[in-house]
């Protein structure tokens, strides 16, 4: 056993052991070769097997996480639709600011919105953010999509979009300021030319 251990752990060259066994028994030679081949392949393949298992397991975890994320989103959408139905007592399929204020008094809406990271202390701001078409009424799609967009911390895409829109707005204000200055200069020149004529 010690010789076999030394043969695979580089304590002794297994070729020397093989030469010693050739005169003793052909069965011993075959068994030694089989032992060396099996142990070397097992040692070489063991890390690969662990890596493959780890990769498969990580892939399965990603798939499970993706499925859970979809299920969570579907559950949140269904809950928001139920809350919309509870607030829309008149079945108008539209919510006014007063309806949302009354809904915030119920623990169902306020508690759920707080649980998904939407602050409910400023109802007017929340209503204005949900009313994307600025009609003063919120339909089911606006309510659900607005709440899902407000859900949780700001996403990098949303921050980048806001930054881009802010840049465009600043540029538009600069252009407007230049145009206004040019118009004022032209008006001043026209008024001075008009006074000179008189």
C-alpha positions in Angstrom: 0.0 0.0 0.0 2.9 2.3 0.8 4.4 1.6 -2.6 1.2 2.3 -4.4 0.8 5.6 -2.5 4.4 6.6 -3.4 3.7 5.7 -7.0 0.9 8.2 -7.4 2.3 10.9 -5.1 5.7 11.2 -6.8 7.4 9.6 -3.9 8.7 7.0 -6.2 8.7 6.5 -10.0 6.1 3.9 -10.8 8.2 2.7 -13.7 10.8 1.4 -11.2 8.0 -0.5 -9.4 6.7 -1.8 -12.7 10.2 -3.2 -13.7 10.4 -4.9 -10.3 7.0 -6.6 -10.8 7.6 -7.8 -14.4 9.6 -10.8 -13.1 7.2 -11.6 -10.3 3.7 -11.6 -11.9 2.0 -10.4 -15.0 -1.2 -9.9 -13.0 0.6 -7.6 -10.6 1.9 -5.5 -13.6 -1.6 -5.2 -15.1 -3.1 -4.3 -11.7 -0.4 -1.7 -11.1 -1.0 -0.2 -14.6 -4.8 -0.2 -13.9 -4.3 1.4 -10.5 -2.0 4.2 -11.9 -4.4 4.9 -14.8 -7.5 5.0 -12.7 -5.9 7.2 -10.0 -4.2 9.6 -12.4 -7.5 10.1 -14.4 -9.5 10.4 -11.2 -7.1 13.0 -9.8 -7.0 14.9 -13.1 -10.8 14.7 -13.6 -11.9 15.4 -10.1 -11.4 19.2 -10.3 -13.2 19.3 -13.7 -16.1 17.4 -12.2 -16.3 19.9 -9.3 -16.1 22.8 -11.7 -18.8 21.4 -13.9 -21.0 20.7 -10.9 -20.5 24.2 -9.6 -21.2 25.8 -13.0 -24.4 23.7 -13.4 -25.5 24.6 -9.9 -24.8 28.3 -10.5 -26.8 28.1 -13.7 -29.6 26.4 -12.0 -29.5 29.1 -9.2 -29.8 31.8 -11.9 -32.7 30.1 -13.5 -34.4 29.7 -10.2 -33.7 33.3 -9.3 -35.1 34.5 -12.6 -38.3 32.4 -12.1 -38.7 33.7 -8.6 -38.3 37.3 -9.9 -41.0 36.8 -12.5 -43.3 35.2 -9.9 -42.7 38.1 -7.5 -43.4 40.6 -10.2 -46.6 38.8 -11.3 -47.7 38.7 -7.6 -47.1 42.4 -7.2 -49.0 43.2 -10.4 -51.9 41.0 -9.3 -51.9 42.7 -5.8 -51.9 46.2 -7.4 -54.8 45.2 -9.6 -56.8 44.0 -6.6 -56.0 47.2 -4.7 -57.1 49.3 -7.7 -60.4 47.4 -7.7 -60.9 48.0 -4.0 -60.2 51.8 -4.4 -62.4 52.0 -7.5 -65.7 51.5 -5.6 -67.8 53.2 -8.3 -66.4 50.9 -11.0 -65.4 53.9 -13.2 -62.1 52.2 -14.0 -60.5 55.6 -13.2 -59.1 56.9 -9.9 -59.3 60.6 -8.9 -57.0 62.2 -6.4 -59.8 61.9 -3.7 -60.1 58.2 -4.4 -56.3 57.7 -3.9 -56.4 59.8 -0.7 -59.2 57.6 0.6 -57.3 54.5 -0.5 -54.2 55.6 1.4 -56.4 55.5 4.6 -56.8 51.8 4.1 -54.0 49.6 5.4 -54.1 47.5 2.3 -52.8 50.1 -0.2 -50.6 52.1 2.1 -49.0 49.0 3.7 -48.4 47.3 0.3 -46.9 50.5 -1.3 -44.6 50.9 1.7 -43.6 47.3 1.6 -42.4 47.6 -2.0 -40.5 50.8 -1.3 -43.0 53.5 -2.4 -43.4 56.3 0.1 -47.0 57.3 0.9 -46.6 60.4 3.0 -46.9 62.8 0.0 -50.1 61.6 -1.7 -50.2 64.5 -4.1 -46.7 63.9 -5.5 -47.5 60.2 -5.7 -50.7 60.9 -7.6 -48.9 63.3 -10.0 -46.2 60.6 -10.7 -48.9 58.0 -11.4 -50.9 60.2 -13.7 -48.6 59.9 -16.7 -51.1 61.4 -19.2 -51.9 64.3 -16.9 -55.7 64.0 -17.2 -56.3 64.2 -13.4 -57.5 60.5 -13.4 -55.5 57.3 -13.2 -56.5 54.2 -15.0 -55.5 50.7 -14.2 -52.5 50.6 -16.6 -51.2 53.9 -15.2 -51.6 52.7 -11.7 -49.9 49.4 -12.1 -47.1 50.5 -14.4 -46.5 53.7 -12.3 -46.3 51.7 -9.0 -44.0 49.1 -10.6 -41.7 51.9 -11.9 -41.6 53.6 -8.5 -41.0 50.3 -6.8 -37.7 50.0 -5.0 -34.5 52.0 -5.4 -33.8 54.1 -8.5 -32.4 51.9 -11.3 -29.3 53.0 -13.2 -31.3 53.2 -16.4 -33.8 55.6 -14.8 -31.0 57.7 -13.5 -29.3 57.8 -16.9 -32.6 58.8 -18.5 -33.1 61.6 -16.0 -29.6 62.8 -16.5 -30.1 62.8 -20.3 -33.4 64.7 -20.1 -31.8 67.2 -17.7 -29.0 67.8 -20.2 -31.5 68.3 -23.0 -33.5 70.7 -20.9 -30.4 72.8 -19.9 -29.4 73.0 -23.6 -32.9 74.1 -24.6 -32.8 76.8 -21.8 -29.4 78.0 -23.1 -30.7 78.2 -26.7 -33.8 80.0 -25.5 -31.7 82.4 -23.5 -29.5 83.2 -26.6 -32.6 83.7 -28.8 -34.1 86.0 -26.2 -30.9 88.0 -25.9 -30.7 88.3 -29.7 -34.3 89.4 -29.9 -33.8 92.0 -27.1 -30.7 93.3 -28.9 -32.6 93.6 -32.2 -35.5 95.4 -30.5 -33.1 97.8 -28.8 -31.4 98.5 -32.2 -34.8 99.0 -33.9 -36.0 101.4 -31.2 -32.7 103.4 -31.4 -33.0 103.6 -35.2 -36.6 104.7 -34.9 -35.6 107.5 -32.5 -32.8 108.7 -34.8 -35.3 109.0 -37.6 -37.5 111.3 -35.6 
